[in-house]
Amino acid sequence: MQWQVSRSVINLAVPQVMGIVNVTPDSFSDGGLHASHDAARAHCERLLHDGANILDIGGESTRPGALALSLEEELSRLLPVVRHAVTLGVPVSVDTYKPQVMQAALDLGVDIINDVWALRWKDAADGLDARSVVAAHKSCGVCLMHMHREPQTMQVAPMEGDVLAQVLSFLERATLDLQGLGVEKARICIDPGIGFGKTVAQNFALLARQQELLSLGYPVLAGWSRKSSLAAVTQTSLASVATLDVHDRMAPSVAAALLAVQHGASVVRVHDVKETVQALKVWAAMQAAGHDQQQSAR
């Protein structure tokens, strides 16, 4: 399987590691660490040194309860970092739902639009909508994510019922709608939206049944890194979950990334790039050894 993006075609025969660059003061996991332009640019280079295949740059936090950011502030955070990132020789993704930010990023040469709203956002002031921006571009990649409700309310009233059926239905409709606007199937990736309006049990149900998402015919991106569901199943008390330092979530995050790949994910979006890359190399060595053994037995 391949993923067509602006400047290249990404070979998904090998799992791709998407390194997260949060240019935000309030991200749930690393808010403020890379909020300055210089720090964010240096972080881009560090992630590539650690083995990232793709950079994903975001200027607005989408943690539960997060408030919306103004267009002007998001552009001022993102664009100086994007200008540098597109010179580094790897595909660059921008994590945004605002059509004006998408357009500005694509004009700078960004390869992928990664949207937690699955291109549903439309600006009331000028009528510009996210789907039209992506459809007007000749080759950019796009990742459509499932989110229940919105960041301010998604964990107040999480989903009910069969989570996979609802996620499948939403993503099928979103992808077909986008293709109806002329976007080629090869440009589209899907994300089940771990933690976005789901309970802990629902998140793990999505992981256990993730391969069923492949029936839609698109590559799957999995974003488990440092999510609270990992803390919920690894800590001994609710109090320790609430106070757990996010860096203590590295080991469960790497485990979740490996399980996501094992269950069919083509891209894993992570904070801890070096450790995830190392773990995937171990997994790949096992896969290769198993393949060699099968071939020799024939």
Secondary structure, 3 states (H helix, E strand, C coil): CEEEECCEEEECCCCEEEEEEECCCCCCCCCCCCCCHHHHHHHHHHHHHCCCCEEEEECCCCCCCCCCCCHHHHHHHHHHHHHHHCCCCCCEEEECCCHHHHHHHHHCCCCEEEECCCCCCECCCCCCEHHHHHHHCCCCEEEEECCCCCCCCCCCCCCCCCHHHHHHHHHHHHHHHHHHCCCCHHHEEEECCCCCCCCHHHHHHHHHCHHHHHHHCCCEEECCCCCHHHHHHHCCCHHHHHHCCHHHHHHHHHHHHHHHHHCCCCEEEECCHHHHHHHHHHHHHHHHHHHHHHHHHC
